[in-house]
Amino acid sequence: MKEKINDLYNQAVERTKEKILEDIKRYMELHDEKPSFANYLQNRNKFIQQIWNNIWSNKAQSAFSLKERKKYLIEKGIEFDDASKKLVKKLFINTIAEEHVFQTDQWLEEHMTEELWDQLYEEAKQKLNQREEQQQFEQNRQAVEFEIHKLIRRRIDEFFNHFYTYVRYRTAVQLSKDLVRNTRFKLVGKNWDNERLIENGFIQPGDFKQVNEFFEEFTGGYVEGYEWGRLYWDFETYGDRYYHLINEYTYDLFTDEFAADFSNVFTVYERETGKQLKQKRFLKIISEHVEKLADEFSKLIAYEYVPDILETAEIPYDVLPHLELLTEHQKRQEERRIQEEIERKRKQEEERRMMADVFGQLTHSRGDKSTHYVLHIGETNTGKTFRALERLKEAASGCYLAPLRLLALEVYEKLNADGVPCNLKTGEEEKETEGAKHVSSTVEMFYEKDDYDCIVIDEAQMIADKERGFAWYRAITGANAKEVHIIGSKNSKEMLLQLLEGSKITVHEYKRDIPLKVEQKKFSIEHVKKGDALICFSRKRVLETASFLQRRKKKVSMIYGSMPPETRKRQIERFINGETHVVVSTDAIGMGLNLPIKRIVFLENEKFDGVRKRRLTSQEVKQIAGRAGRKGIYNVGKVAFVNDYKKMEELLLKEDVSLKTFTIAPTNAMLERFQKYRHDLSEFFELWKKFNNPKGTVKATLAQEQELYELVKGTDIEARFSIVDLYGFLHLPFSSGEKALTELWLETMEAIVNNEDLPEPPVKRGSLEEVELTYKAIGLHLLFLYKLGRKTEATYWERLRQEISDEANDFLKKAIDTYKKQCKRCGKKLPYDHPYAICDRCYSRRFYS
């Protein structure tokens, strides 16, 4: 170590000497006459000593580890016990500085001679002169370049059209090639991870009115970009490609034709600066003009009409003929634009009248004095639904409208078990009971013309849901009964009263008999107990958690959205009957399921809502947490969180904000009125986006309907159906995001149009995923059968679907027995609490490989 210190010391000394000599030169540059050595020492003595201190301490700090520093201090007899790293560092620097000293003033006095002092002065003055000369050169260069910039701008203004015709011609030649028979591509996929291009015919000039429309087409290649300092790749458009081409053509113009006009510039530059103007420097001077001009050319070309551009490409380039052609085309463009503006205003006025007719009577308030509305308002697990159903059972005829098929099935079975004959109607199945005057149905199956003594509408706060809310609005305002019982959360009360203003209304408000208690500590999966319901927000996470618990000898039930309702019902029954002790569920548990749950545990505080991952809302936390506690079993409901339990407790205790908006969606009446004007649903969707919906409403997104319509647009399917009938098929409630189901939907639509047998849904039983997809496929098939009135065929498929549902329970057990959490890229096994789908190593490679 001693040898290492000596080597470092010698290096520090030499570096210090260099720095002191540099400081002497800087000091001399500040004086008009040569200063004396004595004055220098007097003025700079403390500073040059500090140079040594800094260089020596920095070298010593960086060269020795903590272990070496401690060893050095021990050898010097310095005690420090369990001192911190910071203290060891301080002791080491102080000690080594005391042990190894370099007297800068002493070295200078010994080393500095009169000859050396004079030499340093001459070097300093020479450097100063060089710097002043460089400054003068820079001033002259800037003045000359300023004049060059002015000359270039003047030249561009004077000959703009001349330059444009050159770039326009070269661009037109390339466009005439690209506009003929190149492959056309279509972007498919719902998000960045699964987006891809598929071939979609060929490009033809007649497909585009203006060049900018062509620029939006994909080339099939990729273009690179940077975001937050990271390189990424995106699909290249012709706009991307031509932007670079036009830049290239503009540079050619400047470096060939344009630069020749400025030969005297090079002479002036050399005379004023004393140096030659090199080509590289000239390109730097003109670059800002080139880029600005190229940007202007790109915009002009984008709004050229395709026939004009193609005509330009046919005439060999010569400036005068092309200037005449440009003038002719500009005149033609202006005439076209005037006509287009007239047509645009005509269409705008026609569209205004059409929208007023189609959407003029969009919403209405019921205000029906003949109906008695009974609102059951309160938190979850307070008996609201029970009381409403008791009244339904007493009525001579009645209808229950559920948010989920499982709840409709549950009420259907309950009423029949209690001696009230009841039918079931969910769109995917219809079950008739002899003598039944009651029906249990999903809310989407509500039919306004049916008349009942009593109607019960459950989970009315769903009226605010952007995708399904209109079904509740339609049921609430269109219910045809003596009594309508509406069950909703506290925050739906104000909106429901406003919606039913003018009617006879009775309000029952409910409070929990069972208090909720939030655990004031972070939950650990190791502490799971009997009666717990663990909440996460994806099927994958449910399986992961259930598998983890089962390996630790816990008996588990599972609930998630894509699980067949009968399977879900079996899972629930196992928990209620004590066959399992823990539930692992998504937020599907929050709607209408009453289970003997002691504690709700939020394993996650965020969920993906179809667009982004976001924190749970106060209402979502309450809806789920409210399932904790069961009178007579668990008289206190407990709630626990894995993360941010203080923040989540605030959301749970937060006062509900009243719902301010409800969702509206197209009605058959709107579609019928629209059909008087057009037979193109894409125009209807555009109108839907444009019209200003009434205050207090939100428009349904119609995402599924638009995606499915794109599959049939321009086909016999569109031609053969009326607007109303086609929209009915687009609106069928199924998981259109799953490719296999969308393909089955399209095949079935083609079969209906061609009067062929409907394609049978694929039945696969190899895995849990296949069984669940088979269940959904049969459900979609049943939707078609019931819509087409083919109930006899539906009976077979209902029976098969029940068998599939029974099998799903076995596959579910097998799935969690064999489930392994592993990196989706390399297959490496991941710990249960690893927060990502890929391992750390694969994540690193993603950016640095």
N, C-alpha and C positions, 0 to 999 in steps of 0.2 A: 504493500500500500504506500510505503514511503517513496518508492521509486515512481509510482503513479502520480503522487502529489508533486514531486520534483519536476516531472515532465510537464504537468499542467501549469506549474508555477512559471517555468521557462516560457511556455507558450503565451501565458498571460502577460509576462514582461514584454515580450516582443510585440504583442498586439498593442499594449499600452504605449510603447515607444512610437509605433506607427500613428496612433491616434493623436499623440502630443504634437508630432511634426505637422500633421494635418491641421491641428488647432492653431499652430504658429502661423501657417500660411493664411488661414482665414482671418487671424488677428491683423496680419500685415495688410491684407486687402482693404481693411477698413481705414487705413491711414494713408494720407497723401504722400507723406515722407516716411522714410524708413525709421521705425521706432527702435528704441534701445532694448537690448536683452533684459536689462535691469527693470525697465518699465513693464515688460511682458511678465516677468516673474512676480512683480508686485501686484499686477492686476489679475493674473490667472493662476496663482499658486494653489489656491483652494480647489479650483475647478480641475486642474490636471491631477491633483491627488485623488479627487473623486472619480476621475477616469479609471485609475488603477483599482479603486475599491469596487467599482461596478463590474469591471471585467473579471477580476479575481473571484468575487462572490458568485457571479453567474456561472463561470466555468466550474467552480467547486460544487455548486448546487446540482448542476446537470450531470456531473460525472460520477457521483456516488449515490448508491442506493441507501435506503433507511438502515438496512443491516450494516452496511459499511460505515455509515456515520456513527452508529452506536458503538461499533468496535473501536473506532478511532477515539471516541470520547472516553471509553473504558481504559484504553491504553494510556490516555493522558491523565487518568485518575479522577475523572469528573463523574460524580454520581448523579443519576437522574431517575432511578426507580422505574415506575411505570409511566413515565412522562409521555405526553401526547406527541404525535408526529410533528406538530408545529413547533413544540418546545425543543425537540431534538434537533430540528433544522436550525433553529436560532442559536442553540449552544454550539453546534458544529461550525456555523459560519463565523461566529465570534471567535472561537478558539483558533480556527485555521487562519483567520485574518491576523490574529496576534502572533502566531507562530511564523508566518511568512509575510514579511513586509517588503515593500519596494518604495524607496524614497525618490519620488519623481523629481523634486527640486534638486536633490543632490546629484542625480544622474544627469540632469540638464546642465548643471554648472560644470560638471566634469567633462561632458561630451561636447558642449557648444563652443565652437571657436568663432573668431571674427569672420573667417572665410566661409564657414558653414552658414553663419547668420546672413551674410551677403547673398550666398547662393539661394537660400530659402526665400529671401526677399525678391530676387530676380524671378524665381519660379512663380511666386505669388502674383507679381505684377504681370507676368506673361499669361497666367491663367485668367487674371482679371481682364486683360486686353482681349483675350480670346472670347470671354463671355460677353464683353461689350460689343465685339464684332458680330457675334452670333445674334445678340439682341437687335443690332442694327439691320442684320440680314433678315431677321424675322419681321421687323417693321416694314422693310422694303417688299418682302415677299407677300405679306398680307395686303399691302397697298396695291400691288400688281394683281394679285388674285381677286381682290375686290373689283377691279376694273374688268377682269376676265369674266367674273360672274355677271356684271352688268351687261357686258357685250353678249354673253350667251342668252340672258333673259330677253334682251332686245331682239336678238336673232330669232329666238323661239316665237316671240309675239308676232314678228314680221312674216315668218314662213311656217306658221303652225299647220295650216292645211297642207302645205307642201310635205312636211314631215309626216303628217297623219296619213296621207295617201300611200306613202312608202310602207309604213307599218300595217296599214289596213290591207294593202295588196298581199303582203307576205302572210298575214293572218288568214285572209280569205282563201289563199291557195291551200293552206293546211286544213281549214274548215271544210273545204269542198271534198277533201279526202275522208275526214272523220265523220261527215254527215251521211255517208253512204255505206250501209251494210256492216257497220261495226256492231258488235254484240251489245245489246242493251241489258243493264243490270238493275235488279230490284233489291232494296235493303229489307231484310226480314229479321225478326227477333225483337224481344221486348225491352232488353236492356243491353248495356255495353258488353257484358260477358258473353251473350249468345247471339249478338248481331252478326249477320253474314250476308254476302251478296249471292244472289242466284240469277242465272241467265233468264232474260225476260224478252226474248225476241231480238229484233235488229233495229238499229237507228235508221230513220229515213228523214230526209229534209222536210217532208210535209208534216212531220210530227211537231214542228216548232214554228211559231210565228216570228219570234225575236231570238237573237243569239243567246240572251241571258237564260232563256228556257233550256237551251241545249247545255249551257254551262252547269246546270244543276244535275245533269246526268253523271253517273259513275263510270269511270274508265275501266274498272276492274283491278286497278293497281292500288298502291298505298302511298301516302304522303306522311312525312314525319313532322312532328311539332314538339314544342316544349311547354310544359306547364309546371310551375313551381320548381324550375330547374331540372325537371326530369324529362327525358325523351319519351315520346309516345308515338304510336302509329295510328293513322286513321284512313278510312277509305277515300281514295283520290277522286275528285270530280274533274270534269273537263274545265271548270272554272279555275281550279288549282293549276292544272297543266297549262292553260293558256295565259294565265297571269305571268308565269315564268317565261313562256315563249315571247310574249309581248315585251317583257323586260329585255330579253335577248335581242329582239329585233331593234329596239330603241338604242341599245348600246352599239349595235352594228352601225346604225345611222350616224351616231356621234363620232365613232372611231374611224369610219371610212369617209363618207361624204361630208359630214359636218366639220370634222377636224381639219380637212383640207382648206376650208375657208378661213382658218385661224392660224395659218403658217406664220404670220407676223407676230402673233402672240408669243411664240417661242423666242423670237428675236428681242422683243421688249422685255420679257422675263429675264433673259440673260444680261441685257444692258443694265437693268435696275438692280438685280440681285448679285450679279457676278457669277451666277451658276446657270447651268443648262436646265431647262424644264424637261424632265424625263417623262416618258410615256406613262409610267406608273403614277407620277404626281398629277399629270394631266387627267388621268382617269379618276383620281380621287377628287379633283376639282369639279369635274362634270357629273359625278355620281349622284349628287342630290338632285340635279336638274333632270338626269335620266330617270331616276326613280319617280319623281313627281310627274314628269311627262308621260312615262309608261303607265302610271296609275290613271291619268286622264284618258289616255288612249284605250285602256282596258274598259273604262266606264262607257266611253263612246261606242266601242265595238259591241259591248254587251247589249246595248239598246238599238243596234242596227237590226233591220229586218233581214231575215234569212235569204229571201230571193235577191235582195240587193247585193248581199255579200257574195252569193254564188255568181252573180253577173260580173262582179269585180274580178273574181278569180279567172274569168275567161279572157280578159284583155291583158296582153303582155304589158309589163310596167313601163310607162313613160310618164313623166310628171304632168304634162299638159293635158293629155287625154284623161288621165285619172282625176285631175282637178275638175274638169268638166263633168265627169261621171259623178264625182262626189257632190257637186252642186245640184245635179239632177236628182240624185238620191235624197239629199237633204230636203229638197222641195217636195219630193214624193212622200218622205217621212212626215213632214209637217201636215200634208193633206190627210195622210192616214190617221195621224194623231187627232186631228180635228174631228174626223169621222168617228174614231174610237171614243172620243170624249162625248160626242152626241149620243152614241150607242150606250156608253156607260151610264149617262144620266137617265136615258130611257129605261134601261134595265133596273137602275136604282129605284126609279119611281114605281115600276112594275113590281119590284121586290117589296117595296114599302106597302103597296096595296095588298099583295099576297100575304105578307106577314100579319097585317092587321086582320085579314080574313081568317087565316089559319090559326093564329094564336090569340085572337081577340078575346075569347072567352076561356081563358086558361084555367083560372081558379075561381072558386066560389065558396061562400060560407053557407053552411047548411041552414042554420036558423029555423029548424023545423019544430014547430010547437007541438006536433003530434007525437014526437019521440021524447022519451025520458032518458037523458044521458046520466049515467052514474060513473063518476071518476073514482078510481081506486089508486091513490097516490101515496108513495112511500118508498122506503129503502128495500133492498132485496131481503128475502127471508123474513117477511113480516106478515104473511098470510093474505096478501092482496088477491092472488090468483085463486086461492082456496075459497074465499068468500064469494068471488064472482062466479066460480063454477057451481057453488051450492045454489045460487039463484038460477043458473042455467038449467040445472037438473029439475028445478021446480016448474020451469016454463013448459007450455004445451009443445012448443017447437023452438029450436035454437041452433045457433051456429057458434063454434069456437074458432077463432083465427089465430094461428100460431106463427111465430117467427121461424121455427124449425120443424122439419118433418118429424123429428123424434118427439117433439112436444105434442104435435098433432096426433101422432100414434099413441102417445101416453094417455092423452085425454080421451081418445076414442076407446081405448081399452078400459079406462077408469069408469066412464059413463056406462058402458055395457056391463061391467062388473057390478055396478051399483043399481042395475035394473032399469037403466034408461037407454033404450035402443038407439044406437048411433052409427052413422055411416062415416067413412073415411074418404077424403078426397085431397090428394096432394100433387096432382099432376103426373107423378110417376106411378101412382097406384090408386085404385078405387075399390073400396070394400063396402058392400051393402049388407045391412042387417034388417031382417024382416020387421016391418012395422015401424021402422025408424023415422022420426020426425026431427031428429037432431043430426048435425054433421060436424065433424072435426076436420079442419082444413088448414093448409098453409095460407098465409094472408094474400099471396099472389093469386090464389084460386077464387078469391071473393068475386061474386057476381051481383051487380047492383039490383037486378030485377027480382032476385029471390027475396021472399017475404018471410020473416020469422017473428015469433013473440019476443025472443031475446037473442042478442048477439054479444059475444065477449071478444074483445080485441086485446091481445096480450102484447106486452113490451112496446107500448105506444111511443116511447122516446125514440124508437127506430125511425120515426117520421123524419128525423134530421139526417139519416144516412143517405149519402150521395148516390149510391147505386140502387138501394131498395126502398128508400123513404116514401116514394110516391105510392107504393102499394098501401101503406098505412094511411096516407092522406085520402086516397080513394075510398078505403074502407070506412074511415071515420066520418067523412062528409057524405058518403053515399049509402051508409047502412040503413036498411029498410026494415025497421023493427019497432015494437012498442017500447022496448028497453034496450039500450046499448051500454054495456059495461066496458069501460076503457081502463086498462091497467097500465100505469106508467111510473117512471121515476119522479122524484121531487122536482127536478128541473124541467119537467115537461108540463107541469100544471098550468103555468101562465099561458103558454102557447095553446094548449087544448081549450082553455076557457075563451081565449080570443077567437079561436077557430069556430067554436060552437056558440058564439054570442047570439043571443036571441032565442035560444032553446031552453027547455026546462032542464036544469042541471043540478045534480046532487053530488057533493064531494065528500068522500071518505078519506081521511088521511091516517096513515099507519106509521107507527114507530116500533123499533125493535124492542122486544121484551128482553132479548139477550144482548148484553153489552159486548163491544169489541175492545180487546186489550192488545196494544202493540208491544211486542217484546223489545226491550231497550238494549239489545245486543245483536251483533251480526250473527246470522244463522250459518251453521256449518252442516253440510250434507251428512256428516258422521253422527249428527244429533237427531236424525229423523225418528219420529215416534208413531205409535199406533194412532190413527185418526188424523194424520197429516195429509194435506193435499198440496203437492208441490206444483207450482205454476211456471211454465216456460212458454215460448211462443213459436215453436216450430215442431213439426212431427219428428224430425231428426233428433231434436233435443229431448223430446219425450221418450223416444226409444233409448237414447244414450243413458238418461237418468234411470229409467226403469231397469235397464240391463245392469247398471252399476249397483242398484239397490238389491236386485235379485241375487247377484253374486255374493251379497252380504246377508243372504238368507232372509230378506224382507219379501213379504207377499204383496204384490203390486197390481193395481188396476190402472188402466190407461184410458184417456179420453183425448181425442184430437179431431179436427174438423173433417178430414177426408176419410175418417173411419165410418164404415157403414152404420147407420143408425141402430140396426138390430144388434150389431156387435157392440156398439157403445152401450146399448141397454143391458147387454149381458155383463159387460165390465162393471157397470153401475150396480147391478144386482149382486154381483160377487162381493162388492165392497159393503153394501147394505147388509148382506147376510153374514158378514164376518169371514168370508173365505179369503179375502185380502184385507190388509191393514192400512195400506197407504195408496193414495191416488196420485198419479202423475198426469197432469192435464195442461192443455192450452187454455186460452181464455174462453173456449167453448163451455167451460164449467160455469161461466158467469150468467148464462141465460136459461132460466127456468129449471135448473137441476137442483133438487133439494136432497142433500146427502148428509149423513151423520158425520160431519167434519169438525174436528176439534180445533185444528189450526190450519190456516192458509199460509203457505210459504211462497213468496215471490223469489224464484231463482234468478229472474231477470227483471229489470225495470224498464226495458225498451222492447218495442215490437216493430216489425216491418209492416207498413200499412199499404203496401203495393207500389209505393213510390220511393219511400226512404225509411230508414230506421229512426224512430223517434221515441221520446220518453212517454210513458203511459199518462193519460189524462186523469184528472181527479175522478171523473165519473167511471172510468175503466177500473181504477183501483178500488173504488167503492163497490162496483158491480161484482167484482171477483171476491174481494175481502168479505163482502156481506154473506158469502156462503158458509163462513165459519160459525159454529154454534148450532145446536139443535135442542130445542126445548125438551126437558126431561132426560136428556142424555149428556149434553155439554152446555151448561147454563151460562158459560162465558166463552165467547168465540175469540180465539187468539189469532194474531197476524204477525208474521215475521218476514224480514227482508235480508237478502244476502249483501246488498250494497245500498249505501245512502239511506239508511233506515230513518234518519231524522227528516230528510227531504220527503221521503215517501209517506211518512206519518203526517206531514203537513198536507199532502195531497188527499190522504184519507179523511182528515178532519176538516178540510177546506169546505166552506159553504158552497153549495151547488150554484153555478151560474145558470140562470134560466135559458132554455133554448130560445134562440132568436129567429131561426130560419127552419123551414121545412122544405123537403125536396119535391120538385115537380118533374114530370116526365111526359112524353108524347102520349096522347090518348087516341083511340080509334077515330073519334070525331075529327081531331086535327088532321090525321092521316087521310081521312076521306075528303076533307076540304082541300088539302094539298093536291090530291089526285086529280082535282078539276083542272089544275094548272100544269102538272108535270107527272112523268112516270119514272123519275130518276131519284132514288133515295139519297144519293150523294148530295143532291141539291137540298133535300130536306134537312140533312145533317148540317149543311152549311148555314141554312136559315136558323136552325136550332142554336148554333153557336152565336149567331149575330143578334138575335132578338134580345131585347132588354127585359129580363124576367121581372115580375112584380117585386116590390120591396117585401122583405121577409121570406123570400124563397131562394132556393138554390137549384140550378138546373142539374138533372142527372147527366153523367158524363157520356153515357151511351157508348162506352168503349167497346164492349163485346159486340153490340149491334153493328158498329162501323167496321170492326175487324172482319166479322163474318160476311158483311155485305161486299167487301172487297173481293171475296172469293167467288161471288156469283154475279158481280157487276158485268153487264154486257153479255151474259149467257142466256140460254133458253130458260133457266130458272127465273131470272128477273122478268123475262118477257111473259112467262105463262101465269105468274101470280099477280094479283092486285097488290097495290102498295100495302094495304091493311093486312092481307094474308101473309105477304112476305115478311113484314115487320114482326108478325106473330111468331114466325119460325126463327127469326134473328134474336128474338127476345126469350127464347126457351132457357129456363134456368139450369145451366150445366157448366162444368169447368172448361170453358173454351180455351183457357191457357194451356191445356194439355193437347199436344199435337194429335195423338191417336183419337181423341174424342172429336176434335175439329174435323178430322178426315172422315170419321163415321158420319158426322152431321152432314158434310158435303155429299157423301155417297148416297145418303138417304134422301136428300133433296133431289139429287139427279134421278134416283129411282122413282120418286113421286111424279116428277115431270114426265118421265119416259113411260109411266104406267107399268113399271116393273115391280117385282117382289122387293120388299125392303131388305137391304143387306142385314144379315144377322150380326149382332155385336160379337167381337172376338172373345172367346171364353178361355182364359189361361189361368192355370192353378199352380204355377211353379214356385211362386214366392209371395210374400205379403204384398209387395208392390203390384204384382200381376193380379192378385185377387182383388185388391182395392180398385184397380183400374177396370177390371172386369165388372165389378159391382156398378161403377159409374157408367160404363158403356151400356149395361143393361138398363140402367136408369134413364139414359138418354133415349134408348130404343122405346122404352115404355112411354116417355113423353110424346114421342111421335105417334105411337099406337093410340093413346087416349085422345090426342088432338085430332086424329083421323077417324075416331069413333070405332076402333077395332078392339073392343073389349075382350072378345073371345080369345084372340091371340095373346092379349096381355096377360091372361090368367097363367099360361105356361111360363112366360118370362118372369112373372112375379114369384112363382114357385121356385124357379131356377135361382133367382136372385136371393131368395131366402136360404137356399142351400149354400150359395157362395158366402153369404153372411155368416152362416154357421161355421164354415171352413175358416173364415177369417180369424176366428178366435184361436183355432189351433195354430195357424200361421203366425199370429201375434205372439203366442207363447214361444214358438220356435225362433222367431225373429229376435226376441230379447235374450233368449238362451245363447244365441250365436253372435249377437251384435258385438262389433269391435269398433271402437273409435280410432280411426286411423287417418293419416294425411292423405288427402284425395289425390295428391301428385305422386308421392313416392311410396305410399302404403305403410309408412312407419307408424307403429302404435303410438297413440297419444294419450296422455293422462286425462282422466274424466274432466278436470277443471280447466283444460287447455281451451282458451277462448276462441280459437280460430280453426278453420277447416284445413289449414295446411300447417306443417311444422315450421319452426323458426328457420331451419336451414333452407327450406324451399322458398320461404318468404324472402330471405336475403338474396337468393339466386334470382328471384324475380326482378330485382333492380340492378344487380351487379354482374350477372353472368353475361 
